[in-house]
Amino acid sequence: MNKLVEHILKSNNNMNINSVLADGSYDSNKNFKYLYEKEILPGIKIKKNSISSTKNTNTRNKEVTSQQQYFDRWKKKRKYGYRWMAETAFSSLKRMFGE
């Protein structure tokens, strides 16, 4: 994730990124730590078997608790439901140009 975010920042004159929406494949302490350091709000869906742990970053533990207890509220707050727009755009591009 850090390479992707850094690429976007450099390509767009260090524009400000407020949040990142990502699926469960990005659910890792490394990604949560990176986003915290960059002051970017994580919109990463946690894996179903995730638990709060002392091995996790504080940010990830908060997300685990929030998603497990109040998923609909978390989804609305993070605007996670808007991820479909990006998925649709990528799908269209792949149909036009291939993988």
C-alpha positions in Angstrom: 0.0 0.0 0.0 2.8 2.4 0.8 4.1 2.3 -2.8 0.7 3.1 -4.1 0.0 6.0 -1.8 3.5 7.4 -2.4 3.0 7.2 -6.1 -0.3 9.1 -5.9 1.3 11.7 -3.7 4.3 12.3 -6.1 2.2 12.1 -9.2 -0.2 14.8 -8.0 2.1 17.4 -6.5 1.8 16.0 -2.9 -1.9 16.3 -2.8 -3.6 15.7 0.5 -5.1 12.2 1.0 -7.7 12.1 3.7 -8.7 8.5 3.6 -8.0 5.2 1.8 -10.6 2.6 1.0 -9.4 -1.0 0.6 -10.6 -4.5 0.8 -9.5 -7.2 3.3 -6.3 -8.0 1.4 -4.8 -4.8 2.7 -5.6 -5.7 6.4 -2.2 -5.7 8.0 -0.5 -4.0 10.8 2.1 -2.6 8.4 -0.6 -0.8 6.3 -2.5 0.5 9.4 0.8 1.8 10.8 1.8 3.5 7.5 -1.6 5.2 7.2 -1.4 6.4 10.8 2.0 7.9 10.2 0.7 9.7 7.1 -2.4 10.8 9.0 -4.6 9.1 6.6 -7.9 7.6 7.8 -8.0 3.8 7.1 -11.1 2.4 5.3 -9.7 -1.1 5.3 -12.2 -3.9 5.8 -10.8 -6.3 8.4 -10.7 -10.0 7.9 -13.6 -11.9 9.6 -11.4 -13.7 12.1 -9.6 -10.6 13.2 -9.1 -9.9 16.9 -7.8 -7.0 19.0 -4.3 -7.9 20.2 -1.3 -6.3 21.8 0.6 -7.3 18.6 -1.7 -5.0 16.6 -1.3 -1.3 16.2 -3.7 0.9 18.2 -5.3 2.0 14.9 -5.9 -1.5 13.7 -7.3 -2.5 17.1 -9.8 0.4 17.0 -10.9 -0.7 13.5 -11.3 -4.3 14.6 -13.5 -3.2 17.5 -15.5 -0.7 15.4 -16.2 -3.0 12.6 -17.1 -6.0 14.7 -19.5 -4.1 16.9 -20.9 -1.4 14.5 -20.1 -2.5 11.0 -23.0 -0.5 9.3 -22.0 2.6 11.3 -18.3 2.1 10.4 -19.2 1.6 6.7 -21.2 4.8 6.6 -18.6 6.8 8.5 -15.7 5.6 6.3 -17.9 5.8 3.1 -16.8 2.3 2.4 -19.9 1.8 0.2 -18.3 4.1 -2.4 -15.6 1.6 -3.2 -17.8 0.2 -6.0 -17.1 3.3 -8.1 -13.4 2.5 -8.2 -14.0 -1.2 -8.8 -16.3 -0.3 -11.7 -13.7 2.0 -13.3 -11.0 -0.6 -13.0 -13.3 -3.3 -14.5 -14.1 -1.1 -17.5 -10.5 -0.3 -18.1 -9.6 -4.0 -18.0 -12.3 -4.9 -20.4 -11.0 -2.2 -22.8 -7.3 -2.8 -22.5 -6.9 -6.2 -20.9 -5.1 -7.1 -17.7 
